[in-house]
Amino acid sequence: MPVIFATLFGAIFTLATAYALGALLMRKRAAPPEIVLGIGAATESVLVFLLLLCHLAHWGAFLALGAAAILAALRFRGAAPRRTIPFAYPSPVGSSSPLMAPGTW
């Protein structure tokens, strides 16, 4: 049973770190949470690659990286309220748009 808790903690901590890094990078721009998470995940991937490249990959280094990112995101939040970009614009053609995925009616 403890393995499940360790796995869930690792997943939640990784997502929180990615979101925190994305929030740090996008704090002056309006973006939906999915974009913030994607930018943070790409940034986290580069940072993990750099840790591996410098032979510093250890659980303590990953924990310190995540904790620093989360604390920095909490400390340096943008002063302006976050406005999100609308999810979708209405199509003039209705549901028969050629950009829709096949099979979605």
C-alpha positions in Angstrom: 0.0 0.0 0.0 2.8 2.6 0.7 4.0 2.2 -2.9 0.7 3.6 -4.1 1.0 6.6 -1.9 4.6 7.2 -3.1 3.4 6.9 -6.7 0.5 9.3 -6.2 2.7 11.8 -4.4 5.2 11.7 -7.2 2.5 12.3 -9.8 0.9 15.1 -7.9 4.2 16.7 -7.1 5.3 16.6 -10.7 2.1 18.2 -11.9 2.3 20.9 -9.2 5.9 21.7 -10.2 5.0 21.9 -13.9 2.0 24.1 -13.2 4.1 26.3 -10.9 6.8 26.7 -13.5 4.2 27.6 -16.1 2.6 30.1 -13.8 5.9 31.7 -13.2 6.6 32.0 -16.9 3.1 33.1 -17.9 2.3 35.4 -14.9 2.0 38.5 -17.0 0.0 36.9 -19.8 -3.5 35.6 -19.9 -3.6 31.9 -20.7 -5.9 29.0 -19.9 -4.6 26.5 -17.3 -3.9 23.8 -19.9 -1.4 26.1 -21.7 0.2 27.1 -18.4 0.6 23.4 -17.5 2.0 22.6 -20.9 4.6 25.4 -20.8 5.5 24.3 -17.3 5.9 20.7 -18.3 8.2 21.7 -21.1 10.3 23.8 -18.8 10.4 21.0 -16.2 11.6 18.6 -18.9 14.5 20.9 -19.8 15.4 21.4 -16.2 15.4 17.6 -15.6 17.5 17.1 -18.7 20.0 19.7 -17.4 20.2 17.9 -14.0 20.8 14.6 -15.8 23.4 16.2 -18.1 25.4 17.6 -15.1 25.1 14.2 -13.2 23.1 15.8 -10.4 20.0 13.6 -10.8 19.1 12.6 -7.3 15.8 12.5 -5.5 16.9 15.4 -3.3 17.7 17.5 -6.4 14.3 16.8 -7.9 12.6 17.6 -4.6 14.5 20.8 -4.2 13.7 21.9 -7.8 10.0 21.2 -7.2 9.8 22.9 -3.9 11.7 25.9 -5.1 9.3 26.2 -8.1 6.2 25.9 -6.0 7.4 28.4 -3.4 8.5 30.9 -6.1 5.1 30.6 -7.8 3.3 31.3 -4.6 5.6 34.2 -3.8 5.7 35.9 -7.2 2.1 35.6 -8.3 1.0 38.2 -10.8 -0.8 41.2 -9.3 -3.4 41.4 -12.0 -6.3 38.9 -11.9 -5.9 36.0 -14.4 -8.1 36.3 -17.4 -8.6 33.2 -19.4 -8.9 33.1 -23.2 -12.3 31.9 -24.4 -12.1 28.1 -25.1 -13.8 28.2 -28.5 -15.2 30.6 -30.9 -18.6 30.0 -32.5 -18.3 28.6 -36.0 -20.3 30.3 -38.7 -20.9 27.0 -40.4 -22.2 25.2 -37.3 -21.1 21.7 -36.4 -20.0 20.9 -40.0 -16.7 22.7 -39.6 -13.8 20.9 -41.5 -11.5 21.5 -38.5 -13.6 19.1 -36.3 -12.1 15.8 -35.5 -13.6 13.0 -37.6 -16.4 11.1 -36.0 -17.5 13.9 -33.7 -21.1 14.7 -34.7 
